[in-house]
Amino acid sequence: MKAYKPIPCMLHEQYEFAALKMRYIELVWLDEGGTERSIKVKPIDLFAKQGAEYLKGKTPAGEICLLRLDQIKSPVWAESGEPLLGSRD
């Protein structure tokens, strides 16, 4: 995978807010093979590991997922469809 590219601080704060308020977000991201995927998650943790930042989330079905923040392309609030502040799209 490519070297980690930090995300905007405001976007990181939006992920933290979603975790704090337990709000669902919908994400489009690139998996390790470069395929675009989408998922609805409730962020439960944000952390750094081996020089990259990650979002740990829980789907409505209770599945746990782990996404590298710089691979997320289109984050929106699930209830409104509005983009998270600081997102690139």
C-alpha positions as CSV (number, residue, x, y, z in Angstrom):
1,M,0.0,0.0,0.0
2,K,1.1,3.6,-0.6
3,A,2.7,5.8,2.1
4,Y,0.1,7.3,4.4
5,K,-1.1,10.8,3.4
6,P,-2.5,12.7,6.5
7,I,-6.1,13.8,6.2
8,P,-7.4,17.4,7.0
9,C,-7.6,18.1,10.7
10,M,-11.3,19.2,10.4
11,L,-12.2,15.8,8.8
12,H,-10.4,14.0,11.6
13,E,-12.5,16.0,14.1
14,Q,-15.7,15.0,12.3
15,Y,-14.8,11.3,12.7
16,E,-14.1,12.0,16.4
17,F,-17.5,13.8,16.7
18,A,-19.3,10.9,15.0
19,A,-17.7,8.5,17.5
20,L,-18.5,10.7,20.5
21,K,-22.1,11.1,19.4
22,M,-22.4,7.5,18.2
23,R,-23.7,8.6,14.7
24,Y,-23.5,6.5,11.6
25,I,-21.6,7.7,8.6
26,E,-21.5,6.3,5.1
27,L,-18.0,5.8,3.5
28,V,-16.6,5.1,0.1
29,W,-13.1,3.8,0.3
30,L,-10.4,2.0,-1.7
31,D,-9.6,-1.5,-0.4
32,E,-6.0,-2.9,-0.5
33,G,-6.5,-4.0,-4.1
34,G,-7.7,-0.5,-5.2
35,T,-11.4,-1.5,-5.6
36,E,-13.9,1.1,-4.5
37,R,-16.2,-0.1,-1.7
38,S,-18.9,1.5,0.4
39,I,-20.1,0.9,4.0
40,K,-22.2,2.4,6.7
41,V,-20.5,2.5,10.1
42,K,-20.6,4.0,13.5
43,P,-17.0,5.0,14.4
44,I,-15.9,3.5,17.7
45,D,-12.2,4.4,17.7
46,L,-9.6,6.4,15.8
47,F,-6.0,5.4,16.3
48,A,-2.5,5.5,14.7
49,K,-0.5,2.4,13.9
50,Q,2.8,2.0,12.0
51,G,2.7,5.6,10.7
52,A,-0.9,5.6,9.5
53,E,-4.3,6.6,11.0
54,Y,-7.3,4.2,11.2
55,L,-11.0,4.3,11.9
56,K,-12.5,1.3,13.7
57,G,-16.2,1.1,13.0
58,K,-19.2,-1.0,13.7
59,T,-21.8,-1.7,10.9
60,P,-25.6,-1.9,11.7
61,A,-25.2,-5.7,11.5
62,G,-22.6,-5.5,14.3
63,E,-19.6,-6.3,12.2
64,I,-16.3,-4.5,13.1
65,C,-14.3,-2.9,10.3
66,L,-10.9,-1.2,10.1
67,L,-10.3,1.5,7.5
68,R,-7.2,3.6,6.8
69,L,-8.3,7.2,6.9
70,D,-6.4,8.3,3.8
71,Q,-8.2,5.6,1.7
72,I,-11.7,7.0,2.6
73,K,-12.9,9.0,-0.4
74,S,-16.5,10.1,0.3
75,P,-17.6,10.4,3.9
76,V,-21.2,11.6,4.5
77,W,-23.5,11.7,7.5
78,A,-25.9,8.6,7.1
79,E,-29.0,10.4,8.2
80,S,-28.7,13.5,6.0
81,G,-26.3,12.5,3.2
82,E,-24.4,15.7,3.8
83,P,-20.6,15.5,3.4
84,L,-18.5,15.6,6.6
85,L,-16.7,18.9,6.9
86,G,-13.2,18.8,5.6
87,S,-13.8,16.0,3.2
88,R,-12.1,16.2,-0.2
89,D,-15.2,15.3,-2.3
